[in-house]
Amino acid sequence: MGNKTVIKLKEKARELKYNLSALYLVYKRKDVSIYAKAIIIITIGYALSPIDLIPDFIPVIGYLDDIIIVPLLIYLALKLIPKEIMDECREEAKDMWKDGKPKKWYYAIPVIIIWLLIIFIIIKNIFFKTN
């Protein structure tokens, strides 16, 4: 993989991070339609979910869903959000990531809870299964 490709991938990853953060900020606003908020929840949930439609361990195809589905969901969400609202939230999202990590780390709590719940269910079903 060439140096230009790596730089492009890093730029796309940074853009994805800002877009997801901006979508979260849009979701919190009261002046956004319920349809847009529903797509935003699906987008963020899918992007942060440990469960994919196609598992990542399947060569090539495993990452294909992340490369296609997440950008498609972001595109759909952007179509439902007024441009001025999205622009405001993008600026605010840039401020969230100034030091390379989010200022409000507690936004990760729901994702951590979901991971812990999934791990708990798996452990319970494997080790504590009653017949």
C-alpha positions as CSV (number, residue, x, y, z in Angstrom):
1,M,0.0,0.0,0.0
2,G,1.5,3.3,-1.1
3,N,2.1,6.3,1.1
4,K,-0.6,8.3,-0.7
5,T,-3.1,5.6,0.0
6,V,-2.3,5.5,3.7
7,I,-2.6,9.3,3.9
8,K,-6.0,9.1,2.1
9,L,-7.2,6.4,4.5
10,K,-6.2,8.5,7.5
11,E,-8.0,11.5,6.1
12,K,-11.1,9.4,5.5
13,A,-10.9,8.0,9.0
14,R,-10.6,11.5,10.5
15,E,-13.5,12.7,8.4
16,L,-15.6,9.8,9.5
17,K,-14.7,10.6,13.2
18,Y,-15.8,14.2,12.7
19,N,-19.0,13.3,10.9
20,L,-20.1,10.8,13.5
21,S,-19.3,13.3,16.3
22,A,-21.2,16.0,14.4
23,L,-24.2,13.6,13.9
24,Y,-24.3,12.9,17.6
25,L,-24.4,16.7,18.2
26,V,-27.2,17.0,15.6
27,Y,-29.1,14.3,17.3
28,K,-29.1,16.3,20.6
29,R,-30.8,19.3,18.9
30,K,-34.5,19.9,19.1
31,D,-34.8,21.5,15.7
32,V,-34.0,18.3,13.8
33,S,-36.7,16.0,12.5
34,I,-37.5,12.7,14.1
35,Y,-36.7,10.9,10.8
36,A,-33.2,12.4,10.8
37,K,-32.7,11.4,14.4
38,A,-33.7,7.9,13.7
39,I,-31.2,7.6,10.9
40,I,-28.5,9.2,13.1
41,I,-29.1,6.6,15.8
42,I,-28.9,3.8,13.3
43,T,-25.7,5.3,11.8
44,I,-23.9,5.8,15.1
45,G,-25.1,2.5,16.5
46,Y,-23.9,0.6,13.5
47,A,-20.6,2.4,13.3
48,L,-19.9,1.8,17.0
49,S,-21.4,-1.6,17.2
50,P,-19.1,-4.6,17.8
51,I,-21.5,-6.6,15.6
52,D,-21.4,-6.3,11.8
53,L,-23.7,-7.6,9.2
54,I,-20.7,-9.4,7.7
55,P,-18.0,-10.3,10.2
56,D,-14.7,-8.6,9.8
57,F,-12.7,-11.8,9.8
58,I,-14.0,-12.7,6.4
59,P,-11.3,-11.5,4.0
60,V,-12.2,-8.4,1.9
61,I,-16.0,-8.8,2.2
62,G,-15.8,-8.4,6.0
63,Y,-14.6,-4.8,5.7
64,L,-16.7,-4.1,2.7
65,D,-19.9,-3.5,4.8
66,D,-18.1,-0.9,6.9
67,I,-16.8,0.8,3.8
68,I,-20.2,0.9,2.1
69,I,-22.9,0.8,4.8
70,V,-21.5,3.5,7.2
71,P,-20.8,6.1,4.5
72,L,-24.2,5.3,3.0
73,L,-26.0,5.8,6.3
74,I,-24.0,9.1,6.9
75,Y,-25.0,10.3,3.4
76,L,-28.7,9.5,4.1
77,A,-28.5,11.3,7.5
78,L,-26.9,14.3,5.8
79,K,-29.7,14.5,3.3
80,L,-32.2,14.8,6.1
81,I,-30.4,17.5,8.1
82,P,-30.4,21.2,7.1
83,K,-27.0,22.3,5.9
84,E,-26.6,25.1,8.4
85,I,-27.3,22.8,11.3
86,M,-24.8,20.3,10.0
87,D,-22.2,23.0,9.5
88,E,-22.6,24.3,13.1
89,C,-22.3,20.8,14.5
90,R,-19.3,20.0,12.4
91,E,-17.5,23.1,13.8
92,E,-18.5,22.0,17.3
93,A,-17.3,18.5,16.6
94,K,-13.9,19.8,15.6
95,D,-13.6,21.4,19.0
96,M,-14.5,18.1,20.6
97,W,-11.4,16.4,19.1
98,K,-8.8,19.2,19.5
99,D,-6.3,17.0,21.4
100,G,-6.9,13.9,19.4
101,K,-9.4,12.5,21.9
102,P,-12.9,13.7,22.8
103,K,-13.2,16.2,25.6
104,K,-16.3,14.5,26.9
105,W,-15.1,10.9,27.3
106,Y,-18.3,9.9,29.0
107,Y,-20.0,9.7,25.6
108,A,-18.3,6.3,25.4
109,I,-20.3,5.0,28.4
110,P,-23.2,3.6,26.3
111,V,-20.8,1.8,24.0
112,I,-18.9,0.3,27.0
113,I,-22.2,-0.8,28.6
114,I,-23.3,-2.5,25.4
115,W,-19.9,-4.3,25.2
116,L,-20.1,-5.4,28.8
117,L,-23.7,-6.6,28.3
118,I,-22.7,-8.7,25.3
119,I,-19.7,-10.2,27.1
120,F,-21.9,-11.0,30.1
121,I,-24.5,-12.7,27.9
122,I,-21.8,-14.8,26.2
123,I,-20.1,-15.8,29.4
124,K,-23.5,-16.7,31.0
125,N,-24.5,-18.8,28.1
126,I,-21.2,-20.6,27.8
127,F,-20.3,-21.2,31.5
128,F,-23.6,-21.0,33.3
129,K,-25.9,-22.7,30.9
130,T,-28.6,-24.8,32.7
131,N,-30.0,-27.8,31.0
